[in-house]
């Protein structure tokens, strides 16, 4: 039962199906450490979240919180072939004070990178 609850909480954050506070609150019940990757972060997850930001549905704080909630979790795998770019995206989006501030331009750049050639 706990494994299924963890999967549900992870998917809720990946897809941000509820408010950021609710999704992160639910996920905080589970440790970052895990013996296995239970769900996989896909480039399409990043694109969908950034598209929601670009449409005005999410704020810069939502994007930062989303990336921060996912970064470094042992229970989240990264799609093979995109590991480094997904890690970099999460790092940049979770630390705008260290990198560049979250902006429409940054969101467009990362979304375009994961969408690939048009």
N, C-alpha and C positions, 0 to 999 in steps of 0.2 A: 504494500500500500504506500509506504513512504517513497519508494522509487517512483511510482506513478505520480505522486504529489510533486516530487522534485522535477520530473519531466514536464508536468503541467506548468509549474512555476517558471522553469527555464524557457519554455515556449512562449509563455505570456510576456516575458521580457523581450525575447528575440523578436516577436511580432508586435509587441506593445499593444496588446488587445484591451488593456484597461489603462487607467491613469498611471503615470510614471511612479507616483508614490505608492500606489497599490501594488503594482507589479514588482517593484524593488523591495517593498515590505514583505511580500510573500516569499520572494527569493532569499531574503536575508535569514529565513528560517534554516537554510541549508548552508553548510560550510563550503568554502571555495575548493577545499581539497576533495578529491574523489579518485577512486581507483580506476574509473573508466570515463570515457567521453560518452555522455548520454544523448546529447543532441549535437547538431552540427550547425555552425554559423555559415551561412551562404552569402555570397556577394549580393544576391537579391534581397536579403534581409536589410543590408546596409542601404541599398538603393531605395527600398520602400520607406525606410525611416527618413532618409534625406529628402525624398519626394514629399513626405508629409510635412517636413520642416519648410520646404520651399513653397508649399501651398498655404502655409500659415497655420496649419493644424498643430504643429509642435514648435516649441521655443528653443532657443540656444541652450537653455538650462536642461530641457528635456533631452536634447541630443547628447550633451555632456554626461548627464546622469545615466542615460542608456548605455553609452560606451563604457563608462566607469563600472557599471554593474556587470558587464560582460568580460572586461579585460582581466586576463590572468586566471580565469576559472578553469579548474581541471576537468570539470564535467561538461565543458563545451569544446567540441572539436572544431577545427577550421577546415573548410573544404580543401581537399587535396589539390595542389596546384595554385592555390590562392592564400596559403598560410601566411606568407610574409606580408602581402598587401593587406590582408584582413587585420593582422596584428598591428601594422602601421596605421591603418585607418582608426582602429579602436584607440591606439595610443594618442594620435593627434586629436581625435574628437573628445577624448576623456581628459585631456590636459591643455585646454586652450590658453591657459596662463603661461605654459612652457613653450607651446608651439604658437600657431597663429589663432586669433580669435575665431570662433565659429561664425561663419558668414554665409550669405547666399553663394558667393563665389567659391568658397571652400566646399560647400555642399555640392555645387554643380560639378566641380572638379572630381571629387570622389565618386559621385554618381556616374559621371561619364567614364571614369576609369573602369568601374565595375560593369558598366553596360557594354563596353568594348566598342569596336568600330560600328558606325551607323550604317 
